[in-house]
Amino acid sequence: MKNSVVSCVLLCLAVRLVLVLLFPGLGSTLDQSVEFSTPVTSFRSLQEGIFLLKHQLGLYDGGVVHLPPLLLQLGCFTGGETGLRTIFILVDCIIVWLLTQLELTLNGSIRCAWIYGVNPLTVLSCVSGSTIAFTYLSLITAIYSIVVKRNLTLSSSMIAIMSYLDPCMCVLSLPMFNFICGPKKLAKTVLYMVTIVVTGIMLYSICPFPLDVVYGTRLTFASVAPNMGLWWYFFIEMFQEFIPFFKSVFNLFSMGMVIPITLRFHDQRNTNPLHCLILCIGWIILTKPYPTLGETGVFLSLLPLFDIDGISILKYMRYPMFTALLFLHGILLSPIFYHLWIDLGSGNSNFFYAISLVYALALGLLITDIMWGVIRLEYDGGKPNYTRKLTQV
Ligand SMILES: *[C@@H]1O[C@H](CO)[C@@H](O)[C@H](O)[C@H]1NC(C)=O
């Protein structure tokens, strides 16, 4: 097993290194694409922020940088672009290693790590230098430390770091509570919550920053730019006076839905807390204001975790083929339709929006289909019976 872990990490490293070395321009091309880069996570804004910080200019005056300062401080230690790209590759290797450890503990196999290592979406996201790598590094570390190490403090600090990097993800702390079990559950939950808040405040007070520029941009979708998400088209089309109302509705919809999912699957006798967490991650990726395909790549690599302890929830899925084809369709056509609209001018925004709807439908179908599987397993009392036919009312 040790050998396969090493070979998995090496393969992850090799794929990314080869792409970066063979195609030096690929990174900046991907960084210009709407699929892998957004105004709040792009490599350009990271570089810009580091430049401004090094020259002690007003970091958030220009309205280009929306990254929290500690991440930029960290970037200052690396020498230039080569250093930054190396960091991104290393971060992905660490994620792969964490995934191997996580799945070995649960399952004795390392499919997640293989998928993460070679999945084109995660590979291209790494090459594009999207800062979501750091967000997901902290998320996966949080999962690793609570599932493998049973270390609540480390896990909650990692959740705090994740929320510090991306406030849209802070609601993921709710499904994390499901992992806490045993005696003194309530005390541990409170401690977990307090650690998140204290770590968050500490991170903020080490290096304060204007909250509205860094977090406000993400939460209020201040920079309306096309992306793979569901938000941009609405706010381009909408009358000015309705925009603030609908922004709050969209935010409530995105973050609020995590609460019912968490409550529905909180019972540990019936559902693995990991499953609930992954469903919530999928939901957030589907509805957040600035999603990228790299995040979907991470979500897809977590799917083998629905297949642990010899019980396969994925086998309950009713239309896996249809979902897979929708994904392919959406992901392959989106750059083409964007090119038709922006570069050639022979299409319009509806082309690109239609294809991002197809992609959102694929992601939504995948989430609901897996949710159906989780509920079916509960109905079958933990012993899967794939031949039993049920109708959903
Ligand atoms: C599975 O469900 C079918 C149909 O309800 C039933 O006939 C069969 O006995 C079940 N199998 C097991 C192993 O429970």
The ligand as an SDF file (V2000), in Angstrom:
LIG
                    3D

 14 14  0  0  0  0  0  0  0  0999 V2000
  -34.6670   -7.2420   -2.0190 C   0  0  0  0  0  0  0  0  0  0  0  0
  -35.9400   -6.7540   -2.3830 O   0  0  0  0  0  0  0  0  0  0  0  0
  -36.7370   -7.6800   -3.1210 C   0  0  0  0  0  0  0  0  0  0  0  0
  -37.9990   -6.9750   -3.5660 C   0  0  0  0  0  0  0  0  0  0  0  0
  -38.6180   -6.3070   -2.4910 O   0  0  0  0  0  0  0  0  0  0  0  0
  -37.0010   -8.9030   -2.2620 C   0  0  0  0  0  0  0  0  0  0  0  0
  -37.7560   -9.8560   -2.9950 O   0  0  0  0  0  0  0  0  0  0  0  0
  -35.6810   -9.5350   -1.8380 C   0  0  0  0  0  0  0  0  0  0  0  0
  -35.8990  -10.6130   -0.9380 O   0  0  0  0  0  0  0  0  0  0  0  0
  -34.7880   -8.4610   -1.1640 C   0  0  0  0  0  0  0  0  0  0  0  0
  -33.4720   -9.0490   -0.9130 N   0  0  0  0  0  0  0  0  0  0  0  0
  -32.9170   -9.0560    0.2840 C   0  0  0  0  0  0  0  0  0  0  0  0
  -31.5520   -9.6380    0.3450 C   0  0  0  0  0  0  0  0  0  0  0  0
  -33.4610   -8.6040    1.2500 O   0  0  0  0  0  0  0  0  0  0  0  0
  1  2  1  0
  1 10  1  0
  2  3  1  0
  3  4  1  0
  3  6  1  0
  4  5  1  0
  6  7  1  0
  6  8  1  0
  8  9  1  0
  8 10  1  0
 10 11  1  0
 11 12  1  0
 12 13  1  0
 12 14  2  0
M  END
$$$$
